Structure formats: structure tokens, C-alpha cells
Amino acid sequence: MILDYQGILEEIEEEVRPLLSVGRVADYIAPLAAVPLEQFGMTVRTLDGRQFSVGNATQRFSIQSIAKVFNLTVAIEREGDSVWQRVGREPSGSSFNSLVQLEMERGIPRNPFINAGALVVLDTVLAHATDAEDLILEFVRSNTGTDVGYDLEVAREESRAGYRNRALAHFLKSFDNLRNEPDEVLDAYFRLCSLSMNCEELASALYYLASEGVTIKGRRMATRQQTKRVNAVMLTCGVYDEAGDYAYRVGLPAKSGVGGGVVAVMPGEFVATVWSPGLSPKGNSVAGTMALELLTTKTGLSIF
């Protein structure tokens, strides 16, 4: 049976409308604080080549921590399983920028999606390019065929407000878990988090996670095993300290960002992306989370 994804998305858009005024935008980064709250966009791209969208699906937004998925994929593509010698695969159970946890675990971050873990993974990518963030941008552009890029105003504000991230980077260096200088890794990290994309571009860029590592253009970006592992880490660690609730409500590997974006993957079926900037206290899009829950409920598709 061919699902009517367009009709399903239109139903979802209507049902989440009351939630668009719920939550708060990320106000610690000035450009994100200025984003109007009541916006919603959603895209589903299926493995048979169809794409469906509603709302503000073509409006670009700061994807923030979703970029950590690209970061991890590029690192694994170049270094394989050796990446896991420097970063773990366990849920953090604490704040995504916790200094206490990093010190207690002697400089080995719990997973690649908390800030310390992303810094270590980006440090790995820097071994293969002077400008790691440009290598990652090339990866994204080759997957989308569009001119996506970094929002330098967001990157500057990330840097200005990045005291905790600077502390994390210096902690990592003190435990010999950064090969490059902290400032070099931080500059790349702040740019990485400022990547600006829309729902349709994001669905195209992350298509490979639903297709066993093959991009929408037919290029193998990762092995089947590597793709499986990225999806597994997304399921357990991709939505800050809310992984259990996402598994319960949505039932898909997902990665969120404080810009209000979320990507979710149904391997072998589709990639779904959603954007709504109102965040829950744990940093996930309120309307976006409900939209994904409704998607798996209405389609009957989840990994469980």
C-alpha cells in the first residue's frame, strides 16, 4: 500500500498548530532569540524518490546540533571504528555541556552528540583537512546539490557566548583527548553549529541514513554497518536528555538541535525533518516532537 504522505503531513500540520505558541526559542544566541516562535515546516523524503512538504519547509534555519550527525559520519568515513577509542556511545544522563561528567570520566565524552563528544569528533576530522568544517560543508553540499552554508552571524554569537564550550575544550586538552589546539577546534565547532538549511535540504542531506549509506545521488557515503551504528547512537543519544521519551513516543532514531529542527530516520523507508523553534525545557522542539509522534502513529511505521 502506498501511503498518502502529503495528506498525512497536512493533517499533522493542522493538529500541531495549537503547539506553535508553546515553548521558548533558544535565547542564549541572539540570532536564534530573534526567530518568530509560531512557525512550522515538515518534509518526508521516501526511498522510492518521492518528497512531501508542508508549511515553512523551504525556510532555512540554524540546524545547530543536527550538524553533529554530519561530523560523526565524516569522521567514521575517514577513520572507521577508531573514532570510538576517544568517545563513548552511552546516553549522557546529564546536560549536553556538563563539565562535571567530563571530569569524572577523565576526558572521554559519553557520546558524539554532547558538546564535548562533538569537539573530539571534529578534532578527528581536522586530521584530514585544515578546515574541518569546510570538509563537512562539502559533504553536505554534495548530498543536497544546493548552496547551503554557514551563518557567520550565528557563528560569531556562538563564539561570543561559548564560555562553557571553551572550558570543555580545555578540559579535553588537559586529558590529552584533543590533538589540535582548543581554539582551532572551537572555531571549527562554532561554524559547524551555524550551518543553515531547510527541511527539504536536510532530508536530502541525511537520506543516506535511511538507505544503508547511499546518498540521494547514488554515492556510497558510509558502509551499511557504519550507517546502522550512526542510527543506533541517534536513537540512544540524539535528543539531549530525552532519548527514552523519544523512543516511547516517536520510535525512530532522531537528532535535534536548539534551532528547533529535528531529523528522524525510518531505515528502508524515509527520512523526516521538521522545524518549529519553540523548545521544551530539555531543548527539543515541542511541535516538532509531536509531529514526529503523529507521523509514526498515522503511518504505522517505526523501528519497534
Secondary structure, 3 states (H helix, E strand, C coil): CCCCHHHHHHHHHHHHHHHCCCCECCCCCHHHHCCCCCCCEEEEEECCCCEEEEECCCCCEECHHHHHHHHHHHHHHHHHHHHHHCCCCCCCCCCCCCHHHHHHCCCCCCCCCCHHHHHHHHHHHHCCCCCHHHHHHHHHHHHHCCCCEECHHHHHHHHHCCHHHHHHHHHHHHCCCCCCCHHHHHHHHHHHHCEEECHHHHHHHCHHHCCCCECCCCCECCCHHHHHHHHHHHHHHCCCCCHHHHHHHCCCCEEECCCCEEEEEECCCEEEEEECCCECCCCCEHHHHHHHHHHHHHHCCCCC
